[in-house]
Amino acid sequence: MGTFKIEGGKTLKGEITPQGAKNEALQVLCPVLLTSEKVRITNIPDIIDVNKLITLLGNLGVKIQKNGPGDYTFQADEVNVNYLKTEAFKKEGGSLRGSIMIVGPLLARFGCGYIPKPGGDKIGRRRLDTHFEGFINLGAKFRYEREDHFYGVEIDGRLQGAYMLLDEASVTGTANIVMAAVLAEGTTTIYNAACEPYLQQLCKMLNSMGAKISGVGSNLLTIEGVESLGGCEHRILPDMIEIGSWIGLAAMTRSEITIKNVSWENLGQIPNV
């Protein structure tokens, strides 16, 4: 196992620009599946989990163009949903926790979504109940293949808007349900919804694509379903965990550093600590 050797007693100086937020990237990459039009996303961090999700989208048939560092254009006009039932997908999807968030968009647009038991970081309890209970509330049928640990949701026709109270304010669960509900028929009301900044970013992106989501930033979201979504351009926020870490490091070492492009208005309580 690799080790880090840290020698203390040093002060820091200079400038640093934080990368795009991984947790936002894993959310906002998935709505590209909701439209056949082009979606351009910038400030995408070059990290393993995000790159895995981009590769997964490509294997599903999404056309991907890299315009520059962290700058991609996606077009999901020829999605191959049959790939979801292959052994390659089971292996690929199982290696990435964030792969669960492709299920909502696929279910909404193509009537089916499948996912193997996701992998990723083993940090605390990370249930999938919230995701699938939300899909069931929207009218989907759930199935589970015990031998392969393979989950699926399907629907004949269009999802139906519904009232639901989430049993936990899951960020990824809320994101997944919102992405499914934007194309549902009727109104969906989600109580106890997560309201973190990256979820707000997802909702703003979806609204720019033509969705009708209100209550963004609160624990009560109302979604008026639409027939279809269009393309958009979206920029990912800087990683607030990274920004907070640099602030803490500077404070502990009594250093003066400059952190650039921090999106101050979205930092919440971090500057007040």
N, C-alpha and C positions, 0 to 999 in steps of 0.2 A: 504494500500500500504506500502511496506517495505521502510525503510529509511537507509541511511548511515550517521554515525556521524564521522566526520573527525577532528582530533585534530592536528593542525599544529605545526610548530616549532621543528620538529624532523628531524634528518638526517638518511639516509639509509645506510646500509652496507650489504655485503654478495654477493652471486651468485644466478643467476636465469637462467633457460633454457626456452626460449620461446616455446610455442606449435607450432604444424604444422599449416599452414595457412588455415583457413576455406575457403576463397574464391578460393584457389587452389584446396582444397579437393573436393568442390562441382563440380568443372570442371573435374578433372582427375578420379573421380569415374565413370563418365558416359561412357568413352570409353571401359569399360569392356564389354559393350553391343555390341561392334563392332566385337568381335571375339569369337570363341568357345573355344579358348585356355586359359590357366591360366594366370592371371594377378596379380602380387603381388605389393601391395602399402604399403609403410611404412611411419611413422611419421604422421599418420592420427589423427587429434585432436579429443578428446573425448568430443564433444559438441552436443547439441540437434539437430541442423539442419543437421549436418553430419550423426549422428546416424539415423535420420529419413530417409535420402537418402539411407543409407545402408539397412535399413529395407525394403524400397520400392523396392530396387533391389532384395532382397530376396523374396519378394512377387511376383515379376515377374518371379521367377524361377531360378535366379542366385544362384549358389552354393557359399557359403561363409564360409571360414575357418579363424578363428582368431588364428594367430600364436603367438601373444603376445600383449603387450600394443601398440596400434597404428599400428599394423602390421597385414594385412589381405591379403588373397588370394581369388580371385574371378574367377569363371568360368561360362560363360553364354552359355553353350552348350544345354540347354533345356529351353529356354525362352518361357514363356506362354503369348503371345501377347493378348490373349483373356481377360486377367486380366485387360487390359487397358479400357475395356468397362463395368467394374463392378462398382457398387455403392461404394464398399470398396475403389477402386482406386480413384474415384472422391473425396472422403473424404480425403484420404491420400495425394494425389497429391496436393489438394487445400490448405493443411496446410503448404506447403514448397515452397518458392519462387524458390529455386534451382531445383525443379522438372522439370522446363521447359527444362533443358538441356539434359533430356533423349530423347527428341523428335527427335533431329538430328540423333543420333546413331540408334534409332529404325527405323526411316524412311529409312536410308541408307541400313540397313541390312535386314529389314523385310517388307519394302514397306509401312509402316504406323506408325504414331505416334499421340498420343492423349494426351491432358492435360486439366484438369479443370483450371479455372482462378486461378493462383497461389496466395498463401498467402505470409507470411513472413513479414519482416520489412517494414513499410510504410514510406520510406525515399525518398522524392522527386518523380520526374516523372520516372516511370519504365515501359516503353512501351514494348509491345511484337511485334510491327510492324516489327522491323528489323529482328527478327527471321523468321517470316512467309514470309516476302517478299523475304528473301534469299532462303527459301525452294521452293517458287513459281518460282524463277529464275532458280532453278535446275530442274524444271519440275513437281513439286508436285502440287496436287490440294488441295485447302484449303476449309474447311467447318467449320461452327460455329453453334452450337446449342444454340440459344439464351436463351431458358428456363432454361437450366442447366449451362449456361456459360461454355460450353465445346468446346474446339478447337481441330481440327484434320487436319492432312495432309496425303495424300495418293498418291501412284504412282503405275502404272502397269509397271513392269519391273524395269529398273535401272535408277537412277538419271543421268542427263546429265550435264556435266561441262558447266559453263557459266561465262560471264563477269558481274560483278556487282559493283556498287558504293553505299556503305552503306550511308544512310542519316544521321546516327550518328555512332560514333565509339564506339558502345556498346560492352562491354567486353563479356557478356554472349551471346549476339547476334552473335558476331564474332566466339566465341567458338562453338556455336551450328551449325553454317553454315559450319565451318571447319570440324567438326565431320561428317556432312552429305556428304561433298564434297570429303572426302578421298576415299570413295567407289564409287563415281560417275564415269561415263564413260567420258573420255576426261579431258580437263584442265579447272580449275576454277580459275579466277582471282578476288581477292577482293581488291578494293580500299577503302581507309578510314577505314581500319581494325584497331581494337584496338591492342595495342602492349605492354600492361602491362606485368610485369614479370611472373605473373601466367598464362597468355595466352601463353607466350613463353614456359613455362613449359609444358603446354598441347601439344603444337606443337612438342616439343622435345620428349614427351612420344609417341605421335602418330607416329613420324618418327622411333622411336625405335621398334614400332610394324610393321613397313614396309610401312608406308605412305610416300609420297613424297611431302613435304611441303618446299618451299623456301621463303626467305624474312622474316624469323622469326626475330622478334624484330623491324620490320619496319611497316609502314602503308599500305604496298602493299604485299599481300600474293599470291603466286601462288601454286596451288595444282594440281598435276598430279594424277588423280584417279587410284586406283589399284583394282585388283579383290577381294582381301581378306587381312585381317590383322592377325598377329600372337600375341602371348603373349609377356609379358615383365615384367621387374621389375622397379619400379619408387619410388623415395623418394620425399615427399612433402617438399617444402621450409619452413623455420620458418616464423611465422606471422610477417610481417614487421610493421604492425600497432602496435602490441604489443612491438616490439623492439623500435620503435620510441617513444612510450609512456613511456617506462622505461628510455630512454635517456633523454626525456624532464623532467621527474620526478626527475631524478638525478641532472640535471642542475638546476632546480628550488629550490631544497633543498640543493644544494651545497654538494652533497653526492658523494661517490666513491663506485660504484658497478660494478660487473663483469657480463656481459650478455654473456652467452656461446652459441656456435653453431649458430651464427647469419648469416652465409652465406654472408660474407662481400662483395664478388664480385657482389652480387645481391641487395645490399642496395641502389644503385643509389646515390642520393644526400643527403640521411639521414646523413651520417657521416660528411658532409661538412657544415651542418647548424650551 
